Every structure is written in structure tokens, then in C-alpha cells.
Amino acid sequence: METVSVSKKYQIVVPKKVREALGIEKKRHLTF
């Protein structure tokens, strides 16, 4: 349960730019 709460807080703290960058990296990784 603690891990879930931490992940939610982390998502809220992380800026959208970082999320977009991670999403792009994930998409590129999936393409490869």
C-alpha cells in the first residue's frame, strides 16, 4: 500500500515535461 501512495505522490510531483520525456523514451524503447 505504501508503494502505491508513494507512486501517486511521485506522479503528482513530477512535471508534465518529465512525464512526456519518459513517455517518448518508452515509445522509442517499444519501437526498438
mmCIF file of the N, C-alpha and C atoms, coordinates in Angstrom:
data_MODEL
# 
_entry.id   MODEL 
# 
loop_
_atom_site.group_PDB 
_atom_site.id 
_atom_site.type_symbol 
_atom_site.label_atom_id 
_atom_site.label_alt_id 
_atom_site.label_comp_id 
_atom_site.label_asym_id 
_atom_site.label_entity_id 
_atom_site.label_seq_id 
_atom_site.pdbx_PDB_ins_code 
_atom_site.Cartn_x 
_atom_site.Cartn_y 
_atom_site.Cartn_z 
_atom_site.occupancy 
_atom_site.B_iso_or_equiv 
_atom_site.pdbx_formal_charge 
_atom_site.auth_seq_id 
_atom_site.auth_comp_id 
_atom_site.auth_asym_id 
_atom_site.auth_atom_id 
_atom_site.pdbx_PDB_model_num 
ATOM 1  N N  . MET A 1 1  ? 0.844  -1.205 0.000   1.00 0.00 ? 1  MET A N  1 
ATOM 2  C CA . MET A 1 1  ? 0.000  0.000  0.000   1.00 0.00 ? 1  MET A CA 1 
ATOM 3  C C  . MET A 1 1  ? 0.879  1.255  0.000   1.00 0.00 ? 1  MET A C  1 
ATOM 4  N N  . GLU A 1 2  ? 1.951  1.211  0.767   1.00 0.00 ? 2  GLU A N  1 
ATOM 5  C CA . GLU A 1 2  ? 2.828  2.388  0.849   1.00 0.00 ? 2  GLU A CA 1 
ATOM 6  C C  . GLU A 1 2  ? 3.407  2.716  -0.524  1.00 0.00 ? 2  GLU A C  1 
ATOM 7  N N  . THR A 1 3  ? 3.799  1.687  -1.256  1.00 0.00 ? 3  THR A N  1 
ATOM 8  C CA . THR A 1 3  ? 4.398  1.918  -2.571  1.00 0.00 ? 3  THR A CA 1 
ATOM 9  C C  . THR A 1 3  ? 3.401  2.634  -3.476  1.00 0.00 ? 3  THR A C  1 
ATOM 10 N N  . VAL A 1 4  ? 2.130  2.255  -3.384  1.00 0.00 ? 4  VAL A N  1 
ATOM 11 C CA . VAL A 1 4  ? 1.116  2.885  -4.237  1.00 0.00 ? 4  VAL A CA 1 
ATOM 12 C C  . VAL A 1 4  ? 0.992  4.362  -3.896  1.00 0.00 ? 4  VAL A C  1 
ATOM 13 N N  . SER A 1 5  ? 0.905  4.687  -2.597  1.00 0.00 ? 5  SER A N  1 
ATOM 14 C CA . SER A 1 5  ? 0.766  6.086  -2.187  1.00 0.00 ? 5  SER A CA 1 
ATOM 15 C C  . SER A 1 5  ? 1.980  6.882  -2.654  1.00 0.00 ? 5  SER A C  1 
ATOM 16 N N  . VAL A 1 6  ? 3.156  6.301  -2.538  1.00 0.00 ? 6  VAL A N  1 
ATOM 17 C CA . VAL A 1 6  ? 4.379  6.999  -2.952  1.00 0.00 ? 6  VAL A CA 1 
ATOM 18 C C  . VAL A 1 6  ? 4.347  7.241  -4.455  1.00 0.00 ? 6  VAL A C  1 
ATOM 19 N N  . SER A 1 7  ? 3.927  6.236  -5.222  1.00 0.00 ? 7  SER A N  1 
ATOM 20 C CA . SER A 1 7  ? 3.881  6.376  -6.679  1.00 0.00 ? 7  SER A CA 1 
ATOM 21 C C  . SER A 1 7  ? 2.927  7.506  -7.053  1.00 0.00 ? 7  SER A C  1 
ATOM 22 N N  . LYS A 1 8  ? 1.769  7.576  -6.386  1.00 0.00 ? 8  LYS A N  1 
ATOM 23 C CA . LYS A 1 8  ? 0.804  8.640  -6.683  1.00 0.00 ? 8  LYS A CA 1 
ATOM 24 C C  . LYS A 1 8  ? 1.432  9.996  -6.389  1.00 0.00 ? 8  LYS A C  1 
ATOM 25 N N  . LYS A 1 9  ? 2.065  10.138 -5.226  1.00 0.00 ? 9  LYS A N  1 
ATOM 26 C CA . LYS A 1 9  ? 2.702  11.411 -4.873  1.00 0.00 ? 9  LYS A CA 1 
ATOM 27 C C  . LYS A 1 9  ? 3.777  11.740 -5.895  1.00 0.00 ? 9  LYS A C  1 
ATOM 28 N N  . TYR A 1 10 ? 4.540  10.737 -6.304  1.00 0.00 ? 10 TYR A N  1 
ATOM 29 C CA . TYR A 1 10 ? 5.631  10.959 -7.263  1.00 0.00 ? 10 TYR A CA 1 
ATOM 30 C C  . TYR A 1 10 ? 5.055  11.473 -8.575  1.00 0.00 ? 10 TYR A C  1 
ATOM 31 N N  . GLN A 1 11 ? 3.961  10.863 -9.047  1.00 0.00 ? 11 GLN A N  1 
ATOM 32 C CA . GLN A 1 11 ? 3.334  11.291 -10.297 1.00 0.00 ? 11 GLN A CA 1 
ATOM 33 C C  . GLN A 1 11 ? 2.881  12.740 -10.185 1.00 0.00 ? 11 GLN A C  1 
ATOM 34 N N  . ILE A 1 12 ? 2.341  13.115 -9.030  1.00 0.00 ? 12 ILE A N  1 
ATOM 35 C CA . ILE A 1 12 ? 1.859  14.491 -8.846  1.00 0.00 ? 12 ILE A CA 1 
ATOM 36 C C  . ILE A 1 12 ? 3.042  15.455 -8.840  1.00 0.00 ? 12 ILE A C  1 
ATOM 37 N N  . VAL A 1 13 ? 4.145  15.059 -8.195  1.00 0.00 ? 13 VAL A N  1 
ATOM 38 C CA . VAL A 1 13 ? 5.305  15.949 -8.080  1.00 0.00 ? 13 VAL A CA 1 
ATOM 39 C C  . VAL A 1 13 ? 6.002  16.105 -9.425  1.00 0.00 ? 13 VAL A C  1 
ATOM 40 N N  . VAL A 1 14 ? 6.122  15.009 -10.172 1.00 0.00 ? 14 VAL A N  1 
ATOM 41 C CA . VAL A 1 14 ? 6.845  15.060 -11.449 1.00 0.00 ? 14 VAL A CA 1 
ATOM 42 C C  . VAL A 1 14 ? 6.125  15.989 -12.425 1.00 0.00 ? 14 VAL A C  1 
ATOM 43 N N  . PRO A 1 15 ? 6.870  16.910 -13.057 1.00 0.00 ? 15 PRO A N  1 
ATOM 44 C CA . PRO A 1 15 ? 6.258  17.835 -14.016 1.00 0.00 ? 15 PRO A CA 1 
ATOM 45 C C  . PRO A 1 15 ? 5.809  17.108 -15.273 1.00 0.00 ? 15 PRO A C  1 
ATOM 46 N N  . LYS A 1 16 ? 4.928  17.774 -16.045 1.00 0.00 ? 16 LYS A N  1 
ATOM 47 C CA . LYS A 1 16 ? 4.424  17.157 -17.280 1.00 0.00 ? 16 LYS A CA 1 
ATOM 48 C C  . LYS A 1 16 ? 5.561  16.940 -18.264 1.00 0.00 ? 16 LYS A C  1 
ATOM 49 N N  . LYS A 1 17 ? 6.494  17.868 -18.326 1.00 0.00 ? 17 LYS A N  1 
ATOM 50 C CA . LYS A 1 17 ? 7.614  17.733 -19.276 1.00 0.00 ? 17 LYS A CA 1 
ATOM 51 C C  . LYS A 1 17 ? 8.359  16.433 -19.026 1.00 0.00 ? 17 LYS A C  1 
ATOM 52 N N  . VAL A 1 18 ? 8.611  16.126 -17.751 1.00 0.00 ? 18 VAL A N  1 
ATOM 53 C CA . VAL A 1 18 ? 9.338  14.890 -17.428 1.00 0.00 ? 18 VAL A CA 1 
ATOM 54 C C  . VAL A 1 18 ? 8.506  13.686 -17.856 1.00 0.00 ? 18 VAL A C  1 
ATOM 55 N N  . ARG A 1 19 ? 7.204  13.743 -17.589 1.00 0.00 ? 19 ARG A N  1 
ATOM 56 C CA . ARG A 1 19 ? 6.331  12.617 -17.979 1.00 0.00 ? 19 ARG A CA 1 
ATOM 57 C C  . ARG A 1 19 ? 6.380  12.435 -19.489 1.00 0.00 ? 19 ARG A C  1 
ATOM 58 N N  . GLU A 1 20 ? 6.282  13.541 -20.229 1.00 0.00 ? 20 GLU A N  1 
ATOM 59 C CA . GLU A 1 20 ? 6.316  13.448 -21.690 1.00 0.00 ? 20 GLU A CA 1 
ATOM 60 C C  . GLU A 1 20 ? 7.644  12.852 -22.140 1.00 0.00 ? 20 GLU A C  1 
ATOM 61 N N  . ALA A 1 21 ? 8.742  13.303 -21.542 1.00 0.00 ? 21 ALA A N  1 
ATOM 62 C CA . ALA A 1 21 ? 10.062 12.780 -21.921 1.00 0.00 ? 21 ALA A CA 1 
ATOM 63 C C  . ALA A 1 21 ? 10.108 11.272 -21.655 1.00 0.00 ? 21 ALA A C  1 
ATOM 64 N N  . LEU A 1 22 ? 9.610  10.846 -20.490 1.00 0.00 ? 22 LEU A N  1 
ATOM 65 C CA . LEU A 1 22 ? 9.619  9.412  -20.171 1.00 0.00 ? 22 LEU A CA 1 
ATOM 66 C C  . LEU A 1 22 ? 8.728  8.661  -21.153 1.00 0.00 ? 22 LEU A C  1 
ATOM 67 N N  . GLY A 1 23 ? 7.579  9.237  -21.484 1.00 0.00 ? 23 GLY A N  1 
ATOM 68 C CA . GLY A 1 23 ? 6.665  8.585  -22.432 1.00 0.00 ? 23 GLY A CA 1 
ATOM 69 C C  . GLY A 1 23 ? 7.339  8.406  -23.784 1.00 0.00 ? 23 GLY A C  1 
ATOM 70 N N  . ILE A 1 24 ? 8.046  9.454  -24.246 1.00 0.00 ? 24 ILE A N  1 
ATOM 71 C CA . ILE A 1 24 ? 8.747  9.365  -25.536 1.00 0.00 ? 24 ILE A CA 1 
ATOM 72 C C  . ILE A 1 24 ? 9.794  8.264  -25.466 1.00 0.00 ? 24 ILE A C  1 
ATOM 73 N N  . GLU A 1 25 ? 10.541 8.220  -24.369 1.00 0.00 ? 25 GLU A N  1 
ATOM 74 C CA . GLU A 1 25 ? 11.580 7.188  -24.222 1.00 0.00 ? 25 GLU A CA 1 
ATOM 75 C C  . GLU A 1 25 ? 10.936 5.804  -24.239 1.00 0.00 ? 25 GLU A C  1 
ATOM 76 N N  . LYS A 1 26 ? 9.810  5.653  -23.551 1.00 0.00 ? 26 LYS A N  1 
ATOM 77 C CA . LYS A 1 26 ? 9.135  4.350  -23.521 1.00 0.00 ? 26 LYS A CA 1 
ATOM 78 C C  . LYS A 1 26 ? 8.681  3.980  -24.928 1.00 0.00 ? 26 LYS A C  1 
ATOM 79 N N  . LYS A 1 27 ? 8.096  4.942  -25.659 1.00 0.00 ? 27 LYS A N  1 
ATOM 80 C CA . LYS A 1 27 ? 7.630  4.658  -27.018 1.00 0.00 ? 27 LYS A CA 1 
ATOM 81 C C  . LYS A 1 27 ? 8.814  4.247  -27.885 1.00 0.00 ? 27 LYS A C  1 
ATOM 82 N N  . ARG A 1 28 ? 9.917  4.975  -27.782 1.00 0.00 ? 28 ARG A N  1 
ATOM 83 C CA . ARG A 1 28 ? 11.097 4.633  -28.582 1.00 0.00 ? 28 ARG A CA 1 
ATOM 84 C C  . ARG A 1 28 ? 11.589 3.243  -28.206 1.00 0.00 ? 28 ARG A C  1 
ATOM 85 N N  . HIS A 1 29 ? 11.595 2.952  -26.920 1.00 0.00 ? 29 HIS A N  1 
ATOM 86 C CA . HIS A 1 29 ? 12.073 1.646  -26.462 1.00 0.00 ? 29 HIS A CA 1 
ATOM 87 C C  . HIS A 1 29 ? 11.165 0.544  -27.031 1.00 0.00 ? 29 HIS A C  1 
ATOM 88 N N  . LEU A 1 30 ? 9.864  0.787  -27.043 1.00 0.00 ? 30 LEU A N  1 
ATOM 89 C CA . LEU A 1 30 ? 8.934  -0.217 -27.569 1.00 0.00 ? 30 LEU A CA 1 
ATOM 90 C C  . LEU A 1 30 ? 9.171  -0.400 -29.061 1.00 0.00 ? 30 LEU A C  1 
ATOM 91 N N  . THR A 1 31 ? 9.412  0.703  -29.793 1.00 0.00 ? 31 THR A N  1 
ATOM 92 C CA . THR A 1 31 ? 9.650  0.598  -31.237 1.00 0.00 ? 31 THR A CA 1 
ATOM 93 C C  . THR A 1 31 ? 10.892 -0.242 -31.488 1.00 0.00 ? 31 THR A C  1 
ATOM 94 N N  . PHE A 1 32 ? 11.929 -0.040 -30.680 1.00 0.00 ? 32 PHE A N  1 
ATOM 95 C CA . PHE A 1 32 ? 13.150 -0.834 -30.853 1.00 0.00 ? 32 PHE A CA 1 
ATOM 96 C C  . PHE A 1 32 ? 12.873 -2.265 -30.409 1.00 0.00 ? 32 PHE A C  1 
# 
